[in-house]
Amino acid sequence: MKNIATMVKLTKEEENELRKNFRKQLENRDFQELVCTLKVGEEILMKYTSSLEDASKEFQNCKNCKGLTECKNHLKGYLYTPSIEQDEIIFSYRACSYQEKYEKDTKYQKNVALFASPKRVREANLKDLYHNDKNRVEFMKYVKEFVFDYMQGKNPKGIYLHGSYGTGKTYLIAALFNELAKKEVKSAIVYVPDFLRMLKSSMANEEENDFEDRYEYIKKIPLLLLDDIGAEYLTPWARDEILGTILQYRMDEELPTFFTSNLNLKQLEEHFSITTNAKEEIKGRRMIERIKDLTKEFELVGESNRK
């Protein structure tokens, strides 16, 4: 598509006005510096004076910028940039060096899918964890073993991490997933209560493909965290048709599975034993046996980090 500036036929008076305005802008050093990088004549340049002025302002912003948080451009991290194509000037947005670095540093995040989970876990980093916290020594030791064994092609057990509210359970597992994401390992973090509601809603709205896609993705993802299990509204469908079948598949395929919960395994068994229909101790016990087969259990104690 041709640029509109080259499609409009100008009168002599309009052309003179454009030239006058262009030459006035040339008095601005930043504008002059920018147009000097474009190897075309004044006849073409003057038709783009307004856009070139916008671009020169953004170039000036970039000269004095010290990071993305200080970016003053229209699109944060991007620079409105002119280029020449067949004697026309085309404008596009180009990532600045800070944005390019940010994209490179966070590229791994595409390997971690979030389902109704807080976005803050995308920034979780093992280096930020408290290695000298006595409550986490054994946990961190196993995390290191897990990373090593998994990258050696083994199938180490996942983790059942329980403890009081706000002690950072989700953040800890997310940090592990992010570490492996940098090695191109795909994972998913699923906030169980909302995920079950999401699945039920897609069924109720007859979104069969949507339901199947989500369910199959979660079931087969290489690493899975079922976050806050035990906080969901339990029904036989949620326990037996969704959670139970996911756990059975992952157990059969030896896919590492992780859990966080405010409940220990004994309390979780009681939770799984009582549905809206009846008390079903055998089915509750069967769920716990699957979780035990999939994981090593750790308890996280401490004060809440949430305000």
C-alpha positions in Angstrom: 0.0 0.0 0.0 1.4 3.4 -1.0 1.9 6.0 1.7 -0.8 8.7 1.7 1.9 11.4 1.5 2.9 10.2 -2.0 -0.6 9.8 -3.2 -1.8 13.4 -2.7 -1.2 15.8 -5.5 0.0 19.1 -4.0 -0.5 22.6 -5.3 2.5 24.8 -5.7 1.4 26.8 -2.7 1.0 23.7 -0.5 4.4 22.4 -1.7 6.1 25.7 -0.7 4.4 25.6 2.7 5.7 22.0 3.2 9.2 23.0 2.3 9.1 26.0 4.6 7.9 23.9 7.5 10.5 21.2 6.8 13.4 23.7 6.7 12.2 25.3 9.9 12.3 21.8 11.6 15.8 21.4 10.3 16.8 24.0 12.8 16.2 21.4 15.5 19.5 19.4 15.9 17.7 16.1 16.7 15.4 16.4 13.6 18.4 17.3 11.5 20.4 14.3 12.8 17.5 11.9 12.1 16.9 13.0 8.5 20.6 12.9 7.7 20.4 9.1 8.2 17.7 8.9 5.4 19.4 8.9 2.0 16.6 10.7 0.1 16.2 14.2 -1.1 14.3 17.1 0.4 11.4 16.6 -2.1 10.5 13.4 -0.4 11.5 14.2 3.2 9.4 17.4 3.4 6.2 15.3 2.8 6.8 13.5 6.0 7.8 16.4 8.2 5.2 15.8 10.9 6.0 12.1 11.3 9.7 12.8 11.2 9.2 15.3 14.0 7.5 12.6 16.1 10.3 10.2 15.4 13.0 12.7 16.3 11.3 13.4 19.7 11.4 9.6 20.4 15.1 9.4 19.3 15.8 12.3 21.7 14.0 10.4 24.5 16.1 7.3 23.9 19.4 9.3 24.0 18.8 10.2 27.7 16.9 7.0 28.8 18.4 4.8 31.5 15.9 1.9 31.4 12.4 0.8 30.5 11.0 2.3 33.7 12.0 5.8 32.4 10.8 5.3 28.9 8.8 8.4 27.6 8.0 7.1 24.2 4.4 6.4 22.9 5.0 2.6 23.1 7.1 1.7 26.1 10.3 0.1 25.0 9.8 0.9 21.3 11.1 3.6 19.0 9.1 5.2 16.2 11.5 4.6 13.3 11.6 5.8 9.7 13.1 3.7 6.8 13.3 4.0 3.1 11.4 1.7 0.7 11.4 2.5 -3.0 11.7 6.3 -2.5 9.0 6.3 0.2 9.5 6.7 4.0 7.9 3.9 6.0 7.4 4.3 9.8 7.4 1.4 12.2 8.1 0.6 15.9 11.4 -0.9 16.7 12.4 -2.3 20.1 15.1 -0.4 21.9 18.1 -2.1 23.4 16.5 -2.2 26.8 13.4 -3.8 25.4 15.5 -6.3 23.4 17.3 -7.3 26.6 14.1 -7.6 28.5 12.6 -9.9 25.8 15.7 -12.0 25.8 15.8 -12.3 29.6 12.1 -13.2 29.8 11.9 -15.4 26.7 11.7 -18.5 29.0 8.3 -17.4 30.3 6.6 -18.6 27.2 7.4 -22.1 28.5 5.3 -21.7 31.6 1.5 -21.6 31.1 -0.7 -20.0 33.7 -4.2 -21.1 34.3 -6.0 -18.7 36.6 -2.7 -18.2 38.4 -1.2 -14.8 39.6 1.1 -13.3 37.0 3.7 -12.4 39.7 4.9 -16.0 39.7 6.4 -15.3 36.2 9.2 -13.4 38.0 9.9 -16.1 40.6 13.6 -16.9 40.8 15.5 -19.6 42.7 18.2 -17.0 43.4 15.8 -14.9 45.4 14.8 -17.7 47.8 16.1 -18.0 51.4 18.7 -20.7 51.3 19.6 -20.2 54.9 16.1 -20.6 56.2 16.1 -23.8 58.2 12.5 -24.5 57.2 13.5 -24.7 53.6 16.9 -26.4 53.6 15.6 -29.9 52.9 13.1 -28.5 50.3 15.9 -26.6 48.5 18.1 -29.6 48.6 15.5 -31.7 46.8 14.8 -28.9 44.3 18.4 -29.0 43.2 18.3 -32.8 43.0 15.1 -32.6 41.0 16.6 -30.2 38.4 19.7 -32.3 38.0 17.9 -35.6 37.7 15.2 -34.2 35.3 17.8 -32.8 33.0 19.5 -36.2 33.0 16.4 -37.7 31.5 15.2 -39.3 34.7 11.6 -39.0 36.1 12.0 -37.7 39.7 9.0 -37.3 41.9 7.3 -34.0 42.2 6.5 -32.2 45.4 3.5 -31.9 47.7 4.2 -28.7 49.5 1.8 -27.7 52.3 1.7 -25.1 54.9 -0.1 -22.0 56.2 -1.5 -19.3 54.0 0.9 -16.8 52.5 4.2 -18.6 53.2 5.3 -18.6 49.5 4.4 -22.1 48.5 3.4 -21.2 44.9 6.3 -18.9 44.5 8.8 -21.7 45.4 7.4 -24.1 42.8 7.1 -21.4 40.2 10.8 -20.5 40.8 11.7 -24.2 40.0 9.5 -24.2 36.9 11.1 -20.9 35.7 14.5 -22.4 36.2 13.6 -25.3 34.0 11.8 -23.1 31.5 15.2 -21.5 30.7 16.2 -24.9 29.6 13.2 -25.1 27.3 11.1 -27.3 29.6 7.4 -26.6 29.4 5.2 -26.5 32.4 1.8 -25.3 33.7 0.7 -23.7 36.9 -3.0 -24.3 37.6 -5.0 -22.6 40.3 -7.3 -25.5 41.0 -10.5 -23.8 42.3 -10.8 -21.4 39.4 -9.6 -24.0 36.8 -12.4 -26.4 37.8 -14.9 -23.6 37.5 -13.4 -22.7 34.1 -13.8 -26.3 32.9 -17.4 -26.5 34.2 -18.3 -23.3 32.6 -16.9 -24.4 29.2 -19.0 -27.6 29.5 -22.2 -25.7 30.4 -21.7 -23.4 27.4 -21.2 -26.4 25.2 -17.6 -25.3 24.4 -16.6 -28.9 23.9 -13.4 -28.2 22.0 -12.3 -25.6 24.5 -12.9 -28.0 27.4 -11.0 -30.8 25.7 -8.0 -28.6 24.7 -7.5 -27.3 28.3 -8.0 -30.7 29.9 -5.7 -32.5 27.5 -3.0 -29.8 27.8 -3.0 -29.9 31.6 -3.0 -33.7 31.6 0.0 -34.1 29.3 2.2 -31.1 30.1 5.7 -32.2 31.1 5.6 -30.4 34.5 2.4 -29.5 36.3 1.6 -27.6 39.5 -1.9 -28.0 40.9 -1.9 -24.9 43.1 -4.1 -24.7 46.3 -5.5 -28.1 45.9 -8.1 -28.7 48.7 -9.5 -25.2 48.4 -11.8 -26.2 45.6 -15.6 -26.8 45.9 -15.5 -30.6 45.7 -18.0 -32.6 43.7 -17.7 -36.2 42.4 -17.2 -34.9 38.9 -14.3 -32.6 40.0 -12.6 -35.4 42.0 -13.2 -38.5 39.9 -13.6 -37.2 36.3 -11.1 -34.4 36.3 -8.5 -34.5 39.1 -8.5 -38.3 39.5 -8.1 -39.0 35.8 -5.3 -36.3 35.5 -3.4 -37.8 38.4 -3.8 -41.4 37.1 -2.6 -40.4 33.6 0.4 -38.6 35.0 1.2 -41.4 37.4 1.1 -44.0 34.5 3.3 -41.7 32.2 5.7 -40.8 35.1 5.1 -37.1 34.5 6.4 -35.0 37.4 3.5 -33.4 39.3 3.5 -30.8 42.0 0.9 -29.6 44.5 0.6 -26.7 47.0 -2.1 -26.8 49.7 -3.0 -25.4 53.1 -3.8 -29.0 54.1 -1.5 -31.8 55.0 -2.2 -35.1 53.3 -4.4 -36.4 56.1 -6.5 -33.3 56.0 -6.6 -33.5 52.2 -7.9 -37.1 52.4 -10.7 -36.0 54.6 -11.5 -33.2 52.0 -11.6 -35.7 49.2 -13.7 -38.2 51.1 -16.7 -35.8 51.5 -18.5 -34.6 48.4 -21.9 -33.0 47.9 -23.4 -36.5 47.6 -21.9 -38.5 50.4 -18.9 -39.5 52.4 -16.7 -41.7 50.3 -13.6 -42.7 52.2 -12.3 -45.2 49.7 -12.3 -42.7 46.8 -10.7 -40.1 49.1 -7.9 -42.6 50.0 -7.4 -43.5 46.4 -6.7 -39.8 45.5 -4.2 -39.5 48.3 -2.4 -42.7 47.2 -2.0 -41.2 43.7 -0.6 -38.0 45.2 1.8 -40.0 47.4 3.0 -42.0 44.4 3.7 -38.8 42.5 5.4 -36.7 45.1 7.7 -36.2 48.1 6.0 -34.3 50.9 7.3 -31.1 52.4 5.9 -28.7 55.0 6.5 -25.0 54.8 6.1 -23.1 58.1 6.5 -19.4 58.8 4.7 -16.1 58.9 2.5 -14.9 56.0 4.3 -12.8 53.4 1.1 -11.3 52.3 -0.3 -8.0 53.6 
